[in-house]
């Protein structure tokens, strides 16, 4: 009594169409997995670069260069810039 999906869809010709749909679904899953993996690797790489820049003191140098006392101002000018 149990009928297969192919027999319900029209016999032998439907088997080819169903097989095509299954292959297409598998291919789509592979592409989605690859895109997710690339995005994850990009995030990990970006975090590694930020970590490395923090260890090398890049952020500290940038903050020091941006500080008002690096301009050599004195008195009210230095206070106003701070």
PDB file of N, CA, C and O in Angstrom:
ATOM      1  N   UNK A   1       0.802  -1.189   0.000  1.00  0.00           N
ATOM      2  CA  UNK A   1       0.000   0.000   0.000  1.00  0.00           C
ATOM      3  C   UNK A   1       0.853   1.264   0.000  1.00  0.00           C
ATOM      4  O   UNK A   1       0.442   2.301  -0.522  1.00  0.00           O
ATOM      5  N   UNK A   2       2.010   1.172   0.574  1.00  0.00           N
ATOM      6  CA  UNK A   2       2.858   2.362   0.653  1.00  0.00           C
ATOM      7  C   UNK A   2       3.411   2.682  -0.728  1.00  0.00           C
ATOM      8  O   UNK A   2       4.052   1.846  -1.365  1.00  0.00           O
ATOM      9  N   UNK A   3       3.154   3.898  -1.176  1.00  0.00           N
ATOM     10  CA  UNK A   3       3.632   4.332  -2.482  1.00  0.00           C
ATOM     11  C   UNK A   3       4.842   5.235  -2.293  1.00  0.00           C
ATOM     12  O   UNK A   3       4.910   6.020  -1.347  1.00  0.00           O
ATOM     13  N   UNK A   4       5.782   5.110  -3.196  1.00  0.00           N
ATOM     14  CA  UNK A   4       6.967   5.956  -3.117  1.00  0.00           C
ATOM     15  C   UNK A   4       6.652   7.319  -3.685  1.00  0.00           C
ATOM     16  O   UNK A   4       5.648   7.505  -4.373  1.00  0.00           O
ATOM     17  N   UNK A   5       7.509   8.261  -3.395  1.00  0.00           N
ATOM     18  CA  UNK A   5       7.343   9.626  -3.894  1.00  0.00           C
ATOM     19  C   UNK A   5       7.393   9.656  -5.415  1.00  0.00           C
ATOM     20  O   UNK A   5       6.680  10.438  -6.044  1.00  0.00           O
ATOM     21  N   UNK A   6       8.236   8.802  -6.015  1.00  0.00           N
ATOM     22  CA  UNK A   6       8.356   8.765  -7.472  1.00  0.00           C
ATOM     23  C   UNK A   6       7.077   8.267  -8.119  1.00  0.00           C
ATOM     24  O   UNK A   6       6.653   8.805  -9.142  1.00  0.00           O
ATOM     25  N   UNK A   7       6.450   7.238  -7.533  1.00  0.00           N
ATOM     26  CA  UNK A   7       5.231   6.717  -8.126  1.00  0.00           C
ATOM     27  C   UNK A   7       4.075   7.703  -7.965  1.00  0.00           C
ATOM     28  O   UNK A   7       3.199   7.774  -8.828  1.00  0.00           O
ATOM     29  N   UNK A   8       4.064   8.455  -6.884  1.00  0.00           N
ATOM     30  CA  UNK A   8       3.024   9.465  -6.707  1.00  0.00           C
ATOM     31  C   UNK A   8       3.209  10.632  -7.663  1.00  0.00           C
ATOM     32  O   UNK A   8       2.231  11.257  -8.074  1.00  0.00           O
ATOM     33  N   UNK A   9       4.439  10.930  -8.017  1.00  0.00           N
ATOM     34  CA  UNK A   9       4.715  12.083  -8.866  1.00  0.00           C
ATOM     35  C   UNK A   9       4.637  11.754 -10.343  1.00  0.00           C
ATOM     36  O   UNK A   9       4.760  12.667 -11.160  1.00  0.00           O
ATOM     37  N   UNK A  10       4.439  10.505 -10.733  1.00  0.00           N
ATOM     38  CA  UNK A  10       4.269  10.214 -12.144  1.00  0.00           C
ATOM     39  C   UNK A  10       5.165   9.126 -12.681  1.00  0.00           C
ATOM     40  O   UNK A  10       5.379   9.072 -13.892  1.00  0.00           O
ATOM     41  N   UNK A  11       5.692   8.270 -11.858  1.00  0.00           N
ATOM     42  CA  UNK A  11       6.422   7.124 -12.354  1.00  0.00           C
ATOM     43  C   UNK A  11       7.898   7.345 -12.553  1.00  0.00           C
ATOM     44  O   UNK A  11       8.544   8.082 -11.809  1.00  0.00           O
ATOM     45  N   UNK A  12       8.432   6.679 -13.593  1.00  0.00           N
ATOM     46  CA  UNK A  12       9.871   6.636 -13.812  1.00  0.00           C
ATOM     47  C   UNK A  12      10.451   8.003 -14.136  1.00  0.00           C
ATOM     48  O   UNK A  12      11.535   8.341 -13.662  1.00  0.00           O
ATOM     49  N   UNK A  13       9.754   8.786 -14.929  1.00  0.00           N
ATOM     50  CA  UNK A  13      10.259  10.106 -15.314  1.00  0.00           C
ATOM     51  C   UNK A  13      10.416  11.010 -14.085  1.00  0.00           C
ATOM     52  O   UNK A  13      11.331  11.833 -14.038  1.00  0.00           O
ATOM     53  N   UNK A  14       9.554  10.866 -13.119  1.00  0.00           N
ATOM     54  CA  UNK A  14       9.619  11.687 -11.904  1.00  0.00           C
ATOM     55  C   UNK A  14      10.832  11.340 -11.061  1.00  0.00           C
ATOM     56  O   UNK A  14      11.329  12.188 -10.319  1.00  0.00           O
ATOM     57  N   UNK A  15      11.325  10.098 -11.161  1.00  0.00           N
ATOM     58  CA  UNK A  15      12.505   9.716 -10.385  1.00  0.00           C
ATOM     59  C   UNK A  15      13.697  10.597 -10.740  1.00  0.00           C
ATOM     60  O   UNK A  15      14.456  10.996  -9.856  1.00  0.00           O
ATOM     61  N   UNK A  16      13.868  10.901 -12.015  1.00  0.00           N
ATOM     62  CA  UNK A  16      14.959  11.761 -12.454  1.00  0.00           C
ATOM     63  C   UNK A  16      14.824  13.167 -11.904  1.00  0.00           C
ATOM     64  O   UNK A  16      15.809  13.782 -11.494  1.00  0.00           O
ATOM     65  N   UNK A  17      13.606  13.670 -11.899  1.00  0.00           N
ATOM     66  CA  UNK A  17      13.366  15.020 -11.363  1.00  0.00           C
ATOM     67  C   UNK A  17      13.619  15.072  -9.867  1.00  0.00           C
ATOM     68  O   UNK A  17      14.184  16.045  -9.367  1.00  0.00           O
ATOM     69  N   UNK A  18      13.214  14.054  -9.159  1.00  0.00           N
ATOM     70  CA  UNK A  18      13.413  14.020  -7.709  1.00  0.00           C
ATOM     71  C   UNK A  18      14.894  13.902  -7.397  1.00  0.00           C
ATOM     72  O   UNK A  18      15.393  14.559  -6.484  1.00  0.00           O
ATOM     73  N   UNK A  19      15.597  13.068  -8.149  1.00  0.00           N
ATOM     74  CA  UNK A  19      17.039  12.941  -7.961  1.00  0.00           C
ATOM     75  C   UNK A  19      17.745  14.262  -8.209  1.00  0.00           C
ATOM     76  O   UNK A  19      18.689  14.612  -7.500  1.00  0.00           O
ATOM     77  N   UNK A  20      17.286  14.998  -9.217  1.00  0.00           N
ATOM     78  CA  UNK A  20      17.865  16.311  -9.518  1.00  0.00           C
ATOM     79  C   UNK A  20      17.633  17.280  -8.366  1.00  0.00           C
ATOM     80  O   UNK A  20      18.522  18.051  -8.006  1.00  0.00           O
ATOM     81  N   UNK A  21      16.431  17.237  -7.789  1.00  0.00           N
ATOM     82  CA  UNK A  21      16.130  18.113  -6.665  1.00  0.00           C
ATOM     83  C   UNK A  21      16.986  17.777  -5.451  1.00  0.00           C
ATOM     84  O   UNK A  21      17.420  18.672  -4.725  1.00  0.00           O
ATOM     85  N   UNK A  22      17.228  16.490  -5.232  1.00  0.00           N
ATOM     86  CA  UNK A  22      18.062  16.074  -4.105  1.00  0.00           C
ATOM     87  C   UNK A  22      19.490  16.554  -4.317  1.00  0.00           C
ATOM     88  O   UNK A  22      20.112  17.077  -3.392  1.00  0.00           O
ATOM     89  N   UNK A  23      20.021  16.382  -5.534  1.00  0.00           N
ATOM     90  CA  UNK A  23      21.389  16.844  -5.823  1.00  0.00           C
ATOM     91  C   UNK A  23      21.495  18.355  -5.693  1.00  0.00           C
ATOM     92  O   UNK A  23      22.497  18.870  -5.197  1.00  0.00           O
ATOM     93  N   UNK A  24      20.467  19.068  -6.137  1.00  0.00           N
ATOM     94  CA  UNK A  24      20.486  20.529  -6.026  1.00  0.00           C
ATOM     95  C   UNK A  24      20.468  20.974  -4.565  1.00  0.00           C
ATOM     96  O   UNK A  24      21.151  21.931  -4.199  1.00  0.00           O
ATOM     97  N   UNK A  25      19.698  20.290  -3.741  1.00  0.00           N
ATOM     98  CA  UNK A  25      19.642  20.629  -2.318  1.00  0.00           C
ATOM     99  C   UNK A  25      20.984  20.358  -1.649  1.00  0.00           C
ATOM    100  O   UNK A  25      21.424  21.135  -0.801  1.00  0.00           O
ATOM    101  N   UNK A  26      21.640  19.257  -2.028  1.00  0.00           N
ATOM    102  CA  UNK A  26      22.959  18.960  -1.463  1.00  0.00           C
ATOM    103  C   UNK A  26      23.979  20.007  -1.901  1.00  0.00           C
ATOM    104  O   UNK A  26      24.819  20.430  -1.107  1.00  0.00           O
ATOM    105  N   UNK A  27      23.905  20.424  -3.162  1.00  0.00           N
ATOM    106  CA  UNK A  27      24.839  21.436  -3.670  1.00  0.00           C
ATOM    107  C   UNK A  27      24.631  22.757  -2.949  1.00  0.00           C
ATOM    108  O   UNK A  27      25.600  23.435  -2.608  1.00  0.00           O
ATOM    109  N   UNK A  28      23.396  23.124  -2.716  1.00  0.00           N
ATOM    110  CA  UNK A  28      23.116  24.371  -2.004  1.00  0.00           C
ATOM    111  C   UNK A  28      23.662  24.302  -0.587  1.00  0.00           C
ATOM    112  O   UNK A  28      24.213  25.284  -0.091  1.00  0.00           O
ATOM    113  N   UNK A  29      23.518  23.166   0.066  1.00  0.00           N
ATOM    114  CA  UNK A  29      24.057  23.001   1.419  1.00  0.00           C
ATOM    115  C   UNK A  29      25.571  23.135   1.436  1.00  0.00           C
ATOM    116  O   UNK A  29      26.136  23.709   2.367  1.00  0.00           O
ATOM    117  N   UNK A  30      26.230  22.607   0.408  1.00  0.00           N
ATOM    118  CA  UNK A  30      27.682  22.708   0.326  1.00  0.00           C
ATOM    119  C   UNK A  30      28.116  24.162   0.166  1.00  0.00           C
ATOM    120  O   UNK A  30      29.073  24.599   0.806  1.00  0.00           O
ATOM    121  N   UNK A  31      27.424  24.903  -0.676  1.00  0.00           N
ATOM    122  CA  UNK A  31      27.752  26.324  -0.883  1.00  0.00           C
ATOM    123  C   UNK A  31      27.520  27.110   0.402  1.00  0.00           C
ATOM    124  O   UNK A  31      28.344  27.946   0.771  1.00  0.00           O
ATOM    125  N   UNK A  32      26.424  26.856   1.077  1.00  0.00           N
ATOM    126  CA  UNK A  32      26.148  27.565   2.327  1.00  0.00           C
ATOM    127  C   UNK A  32      27.204  27.248   3.386  1.00  0.00           C
ATOM    128  O   UNK A  32      27.620  28.135   4.131  1.00  0.00           O
ATOM    129  N   UNK A  33      27.633  26.002   3.453  1.00  0.00           N
ATOM    130  CA  UNK A  33      28.672  25.615   4.399  1.00  0.00           C
ATOM    131  C   UNK A  33      29.982  26.325   4.076  1.00  0.00           C
ATOM    132  O   UNK A  33      30.667  26.811   4.975  1.00  0.00           O
ATOM    133  N   UNK A  34      30.328  26.383   2.792  1.00  0.00           N
ATOM    134  CA  UNK A  34      31.573  27.043   2.378  1.00  0.00           C
ATOM    135  C   UNK A  34      31.532  28.538   2.706  1.00  0.00           C
ATOM    136  O   UNK A  34      32.525  29.087   3.184  1.00  0.00           O
ATOM    137  N   UNK A  35      30.409  29.199   2.459  1.00  0.00           N
ATOM    138  CA  UNK A  35      30.294  30.632   2.762  1.00  0.00           C
ATOM    139  C   UNK A  35      30.381  30.880   4.266  1.00  0.00           C
ATOM    140  O   UNK A  35      31.006  31.847   4.701  1.00  0.00           O
ATOM    141  N   UNK A  36      29.766  30.026   5.043  1.00  0.00           N
ATOM    142  CA  UNK A  36      29.837  30.166   6.495  1.00  0.00           C
ATOM    143  C   UNK A  36      31.258  29.971   6.994  1.00  0.00           C
ATOM    144  O   UNK A  36      31.717  30.697   7.876  1.00  0.00           O
ATOM    145  N   UNK A  37      31.948  29.002   6.437  1.00  0.00           N
ATOM    146  CA  UNK A  37      33.330  28.737   6.830  1.00  0.00           C
ATOM    147  C   UNK A  37      34.245  29.914   6.476  1.00  0.00           C
ATOM    148  O   UNK A  37      35.109  30.286   7.270  1.00  0.00           O
ATOM    149  N   UNK A  38      34.061  30.497   5.293  1.00  0.00           N
ATOM    150  CA  UNK A  38      34.870  31.649   4.884  1.00  0.00           C
ATOM    151  C   UNK A  38      34.602  32.848   5.799  1.00  0.00           C
ATOM    152  O   UNK A  38      35.535  33.548   6.194  1.00  0.00           O
ATOM    153  N   UNK A  39      33.343  33.082   6.134  1.00  0.00           N
ATOM    154  CA  UNK A  39      33.005  34.202   7.023  1.00  0.00           C
ATOM    155  C   UNK A  39      33.610  33.997   8.412  1.00  0.00           C
ATOM    156  O   UNK A  39      34.130  34.942   9.004  1.00  0.00           O
ATOM    157  N   UNK A  40      33.547  32.784   8.928  1.00  0.00           N
ATOM    158  CA  UNK A  40      34.120  32.487  10.246  1.00  0.00           C
ATOM    159  C   UNK A  40      35.635  32.677  10.235  1.00  0.00           C
ATOM    160  O   UNK A  40      36.201  33.233  11.176  1.00  0.00           O
ATOM    161  N   UNK A  41      36.284  32.218   9.179  1.00  0.00           N
ATOM    162  CA  UNK A  41      37.738  32.369   9.092  1.00  0.00           C
ATOM    163  C   UNK A  41      38.138  33.842   8.971  1.00  0.00           C
ATOM    164  O   UNK A  41      39.178  34.244   9.491  1.00  0.00           O
ATOM    165  N   UNK A  42      37.319  34.647   8.289  1.00  0.00           N
ATOM    166  CA  UNK A  42      37.602  36.077   8.192  1.00  0.00           C
ATOM    167  C   UNK A  42      37.497  36.747   9.564  1.00  0.00           C
ATOM    168  O   UNK A  42      38.312  37.607   9.900  1.00  0.00           O
ATOM    169  N   UNK A  43      36.496  36.353  10.353  1.00  0.00           N
ATOM    170  CA  UNK A  43      36.360  36.920  11.693  1.00  0.00           C
ATOM    171  C   UNK A  43      37.523  36.517  12.599  1.00  0.00           C
ATOM    172  O   UNK A  43      38.042  37.343  13.350  1.00  0.00           O
ATOM    173  N   UNK A  44      37.926  35.268  12.530  1.00  0.00           N
ATOM    174  CA  UNK A  44      39.048  34.800  13.348  1.00  0.00           C
ATOM    175  C   UNK A  44      40.332  35.528  12.946  1.00  0.00           C
ATOM    176  O   UNK A  44      41.119  35.917  13.809  1.00  0.00           O
ATOM    177  N   UNK A  45      40.544  35.712  11.655  1.00  0.00           N
ATOM    178  CA  UNK A  45      41.736  36.426  11.179  1.00  0.00           C
ATOM    179  C   UNK A  45      41.734  37.872  11.650  1.00  0.00           C
ATOM    180  O   UNK A  45      42.770  38.388  12.071  1.00  0.00           O
ATOM    181  N   UNK A  46      40.579  38.531  11.583  1.00  0.00           N
ATOM    182  CA  UNK A  46      40.486  39.919  12.032  1.00  0.00           C
ATOM    183  C   UNK A  46      40.782  40.025  13.531  1.00  0.00           C
ATOM    184  O   UNK A  46      41.484  40.941  13.959  1.00  0.00           O
ATOM    185  N   UNK A  47      40.259  39.110  14.317  1.00  0.00           N
ATOM    186  CA  UNK A  47      40.532  39.125  15.749  1.00  0.00           C
ATOM    187  C   UNK A  47      42.012  38.865  16.038  1.00  0.00           C
ATOM    188  O   UNK A  47      42.582  39.459  16.953  1.00  0.00           O
ATOM    189  N   UNK A  48      42.629  37.978  15.259  1.00  0.00           N
ATOM    190  CA  UNK A  48      44.058  37.707  15.444  1.00  0.00           C
ATOM    191  C   UNK A  48      44.885  38.944  15.114  1.00  0.00           C
ATOM    192  O   UNK A  48      45.860  39.237  15.806  1.00  0.00           O
ATOM    193  N   UNK A  49      44.507  39.675  14.062  1.00  0.00           N
ATOM    194  CA  UNK A  49      45.227  40.898  13.703  1.00  0.00           C
ATOM    195  C   UNK A  49      45.074  41.973  14.775  1.00  0.00           C
ATOM    196  O   UNK A  49      46.030  42.683  15.086  1.00  0.00           O
ATOM    197  N   UNK A  50      43.871  42.093  15.340  1.00  0.00           N
ATOM    198  CA  UNK A  50      43.661  43.066  16.415  1.00  0.00           C
ATOM    199  C   UNK A  50      44.474  42.689  17.657  1.00  0.00           C
ATOM    200  O   UNK A  50      45.047  43.554  18.320  1.00  0.00           O
ATOM    201  N   UNK A  51      44.516  41.400  17.958  1.00  0.00           N
ATOM    202  CA  UNK A  51      45.289  40.928  19.108  1.00  0.00           C
ATOM    203  C   UNK A  51      46.769  41.255  18.906  1.00  0.00           C
ATOM    204  O   UNK A  51      47.437  41.740  19.819  1.00  0.00           O
ATOM    205  N   UNK A  52      47.264  40.988  17.717  1.00  0.00           N
ATOM    206  CA  UNK A  52      48.675  41.230  17.416  1.00  0.00           C
ATOM    207  C   UNK A  52      48.998  42.725  17.505  1.00  0.00           C
ATOM    208  O   UNK A  52      50.043  43.106  18.030  1.00  0.00           O
ATOM    209  N   UNK A  53      48.100  43.565  16.991  1.00  0.00           N
ATOM    210  CA  UNK A  53      48.313  45.015  17.066  1.00  0.00           C
ATOM    211  C   UNK A  53      48.312  45.485  18.516  1.00  0.00           C
ATOM    212  O   UNK A  53      49.088  46.373  18.871  1.00  0.00           O
ATOM    213  N   UNK A  54      47.470  44.916  19.351  1.00  0.00           N
ATOM    214  CA  UNK A  54      47.455  45.270  20.767  1.00  0.00           C
ATOM    215  C   UNK A  54      48.735  44.860  21.473  1.00  0.00           C
ATOM    216  O   UNK A  54      49.243  45.596  22.319  1.00  0.00           O
ATOM    217  N   UNK A  55      49.260  43.691  21.131  1.00  0.00           N
ATOM    218  CA  UNK A  55      50.509  43.240  21.749  1.00  0.00           C
ATOM    219  C   UNK A  55      51.699  44.084  21.329  1.00  0.00           C
ATOM    220  O   UNK A  55      52.611  44.319  22.122  1.00  0.00           O
ATOM    221  N   UNK A  56      51.691  44.539  20.088  1.00  0.00           N
ATOM    222  CA  UNK A  56      52.811  45.343  19.577  1.00  0.00           C
ATOM    223  C   UNK A  56      52.753  46.795  20.041  1.00  0.00           C
ATOM    224  O   UNK A  56      53.698  47.548  19.808  1.00  0.00           O
ATOM    225  N   UNK A  57      51.679  47.197  20.684  1.00  0.00           N
ATOM    226  CA  UNK A  57      51.570  48.555  21.189  1.00  0.00           C
ATOM    227  C   UNK A  57      51.072  49.566  20.171  1.00  0.00           C
ATOM    228  O   UNK A  57      51.241  50.770  20.362  1.00  0.00           O
ATOM    229  N   UNK A  58      50.471  49.102  19.111  1.00  0.00           N
ATOM    230  CA  UNK A  58      49.956  50.013  18.086  1.00  0.00           C
ATOM    231  C   UNK A  58      48.874  50.907  18.658  1.00  0.00           C
ATOM    232  O   UNK A  58      48.864  52.108  18.389  1.00  0.00           O
ATOM    233  N   UNK A  59      47.974  50.357  19.432  1.00  0.00           N
ATOM    234  CA  UNK A  59      46.872  51.141  19.986  1.00  0.00           C
ATOM    235  C   UNK A  59      47.376  52.158  21.018  1.00  0.00           C
ATOM    236  O   UNK A  59      46.867  53.276  21.096  1.00  0.00           O
ATOM    237  N   UNK A  60      48.361  51.768  21.791  1.00  0.00           N
ATOM    238  CA  UNK A  60      48.932  52.695  22.767  1.00  0.00           C
ATOM    239  C   UNK A  60      49.604  53.872  22.057  1.00  0.00           C
ATOM    240  O   UNK A  60      49.467  55.018  22.485  1.00  0.00           O
ATOM    241  N   UNK A  61      50.329  53.589  20.975  1.00  0.00           N
ATOM    242  CA  UNK A  61      50.970  54.669  20.216  1.00  0.00           C
ATOM    243  C   UNK A  61      49.945  55.589  19.581  1.00  0.00           C
ATOM    244  O   UNK A  61      50.133  56.806  19.564  1.00  0.00           O
ATOM    245  N   UNK A  62      48.870  55.031  19.062  1.00  0.00           N
ATOM    246  CA  UNK A  62      47.814  55.856  18.471  1.00  0.00           C
ATOM    247  C   UNK A  62      47.156  56.752  19.513  1.00  0.00           C
ATOM    248  O   UNK A  62      46.880  57.921  19.242  1.00  0.00           O
ATOM    249  N   UNK A  63      46.903  56.211  20.703  1.00  0.00           N
ATOM    250  CA  UNK A  63      46.301  57.005  21.771  1.00  0.00           C
ATOM    251  C   UNK A  63      47.258  58.099  22.229  1.00  0.00           C
ATOM    252  O   UNK A  63      46.831  59.216  22.520  1.00  0.00           O
ATOM    253  N   UNK A  64      48.536  57.787  22.294  1.00  0.00           N
ATOM    254  CA  UNK A  64      49.527  58.779  22.710  1.00  0.00           C
ATOM    255  C   UNK A  64      49.649  59.902  21.682  1.00  0.00           C
ATOM    256  O   UNK A  64      49.762  61.073  22.043  1.00  0.00           O
ATOM    257  N   UNK A  65      49.627  59.543  20.416  1.00  0.00           N
ATOM    258  CA  UNK A  65      49.715  60.568  19.367  1.00  0.00           C
ATOM    259  C   UNK A  65      48.467  61.437  19.327  1.00  0.00           C
ATOM    260  O   UNK A  65      48.546  62.608  18.957  1.00  0.00           O
ATOM    261  N   UNK A  66      47.330  60.891  19.696  1.00  0.00           N
ATOM    262  CA  UNK A  66      46.088  61.651  19.670  1.00  0.00           C
ATOM    263  C   UNK A  66      45.904  62.515  20.905  1.00  0.00           C
ATOM    264  O   UNK A  66      45.057  63.409  20.901  1.00  0.00           O
ATOM    265  N   UNK A  67      46.674  62.274  21.964  1.00  0.00           N
ATOM    266  CA  UNK A  67      46.532  63.033  23.203  1.00  0.00           C
ATOM    267  C   UNK A  67      47.005  64.469  22.996  1.00  0.00           C
ATOM    268  O   UNK A  67      47.895  64.728  22.187  1.00  0.00           O
ATOM    269  N   UNK A  68      46.406  65.389  23.729  1.00  0.00           N
ATOM    270  CA  UNK A  68      46.717  66.811  23.560  1.00  0.00           C
ATOM    271  C   UNK A  68      48.135  67.154  23.997  1.00  0.00           C
ATOM    272  O   UNK A  68      48.721  68.088  23.450  1.00  0.00           O
ATOM    273  N   UNK A  69      48.709  66.441  24.956  1.00  0.00           N
ATOM    274  CA  UNK A  69      50.043  66.793  25.435  1.00  0.00           C
ATOM    275  C   UNK A  69      51.118  66.477  24.397  1.00  0.00           C
ATOM    276  O   UNK A  69      52.254  66.932  24.533  1.00  0.00           O
ATOM    277  N   UNK A  70      50.784  65.719  23.381  1.00  0.00           N
ATOM    278  CA  UNK A  70      51.755  65.423  22.333  1.00  0.00           C
ATOM    279  C   UNK A  70      51.966  66.626  21.423  1.00  0.00           C
ATOM    280  O   UNK A  70      52.934  66.662  20.663  1.00  0.00           O
ATOM    281  N   UNK A  71      51.074  67.614  21.490  1.00  0.00           N
ATOM    282  CA  UNK A  71      51.199  68.798  20.638  1.00  0.00           C
ATOM    283  C   UNK A  71      52.190  69.816  21.198  1.00  0.00           C
ATOM    284  O   UNK A  71      52.580  70.749  20.496  1.00  0.00           O
ATOM    285  N   UNK A  72      52.587  69.651  22.419  1.00  0.00           N
ATOM    286  CA  UNK A  72      53.548  70.560  23.022  1.00  0.00           C
ATOM    287  C   UNK A  72      52.916  71.856  23.517  1.00  0.00           C
ATOM    288  O   UNK A  72      53.618  72.849  23.709  1.00  0.00           O
ATOM    289  N   UNK A  73      51.615  71.860  23.723  1.00  0.00           N
ATOM    290  CA  UNK A  73      50.934  73.056  24.226  1.00  0.00           C
ATOM    291  C   UNK A  73      51.223  73.275  25.692  1.00  0.00           C
ATOM    292  O   UNK A  73      51.530  72.331  26.420  1.00  0.00           O
ATOM    293  N   UNK A  74      51.128  74.496  26.121  1.00  0.00           N
ATOM    294  CA  UNK A  74      51.346  74.802  27.535  1.00  0.00           C
ATOM    295  C   UNK A  74      50.181  75.607  28.057  1.00  0.00           C
ATOM    296  O   UNK A  74      49.532  76.344  27.314  1.00  0.00           O
ATOM    297  N   UNK A  75      49.924  75.463  29.324  1.00  0.00           N
ATOM    298  CA  UNK A  75      48.925  76.281  30.000  1.00  0.00           C
ATOM    299  C   UNK A  75      47.520  76.098  29.474  1.00  0.00           C
ATOM    300  O   UNK A  75      47.048  74.972  29.315  1.00  0.00           O
ATOM    301  N   UNK A  76      46.834  77.237  29.197  1.00  0.00           N
ATOM    302  CA  UNK A  76      45.421  77.184  28.816  1.00  0.00           C
ATOM    303  C   UNK A  76      45.170  76.414  27.513  1.00  0.00           C
ATOM    304  O   UNK A  76      44.131  75.771  27.364  1.00  0.00           O
ATOM    305  N   UNK A  77      46.101  76.476  26.588  1.00  0.00           N
ATOM    306  CA  UNK A  77      45.901  75.767  25.310  1.00  0.00           C
ATOM    307  C   UNK A  77      45.861  74.249  25.557  1.00  0.00           C
ATOM    308  O   UNK A  77      45.018  73.533  25.016  1.00  0.00           O
ATOM    309  N   UNK A  78      46.787  73.796  26.378  1.00  0.00           N
ATOM    310  CA  UNK A  78      46.842  72.368  26.676  1.00  0.00           C
ATOM    311  C   UNK A  78      45.572  71.928  27.417  1.00  0.00           C
ATOM    312  O   UNK A  78      45.024  70.863  27.134  1.00  0.00           O
ATOM    313  N   UNK A  79      45.110  72.750  28.364  1.00  0.00           N
ATOM    314  CA  UNK A  79      43.886  72.429  29.113  1.00  0.00           C
ATOM    315  C   UNK A  79      42.670  72.443  28.200  1.00  0.00           C
ATOM    316  O   UNK A  79      41.802  71.578  28.312  1.00  0.00           O
ATOM    317  N   UNK A  80      42.597  73.423  27.291  1.00  0.00           N
ATOM    318  CA  UNK A  80      41.458  73.520  26.374  1.00  0.00           C
ATOM    319  C   UNK A  80      41.422  72.320  25.426  1.00  0.00           C
ATOM    320  O   UNK A  80      40.347  71.808  25.116  1.00  0.00           O
ATOM    321  N   UNK A  81      42.567  71.879  24.976  1.00  0.00           N
ATOM    322  CA  UNK A  81      42.608  70.737  24.055  1.00  0.00           C
ATOM    323  C   UNK A  81      42.303  69.429  24.764  1.00  0.00           C
ATOM    324  O   UNK A  81      41.841  68.475  24.139  1.00  0.00           O
ATOM    325  N   UNK A  82      42.562  69.378  26.077  1.00  0.00           N
ATOM    326  CA  UNK A  82      42.307  68.151  26.815  1.00  0.00           C
ATOM    327  C   UNK A  82      40.825  67.993  27.008  1.00  0.00           C
ATOM    328  O   UNK A  82      40.382  67.016  27.612  1.00  0.00           O
TER     329      UNK A  82
END
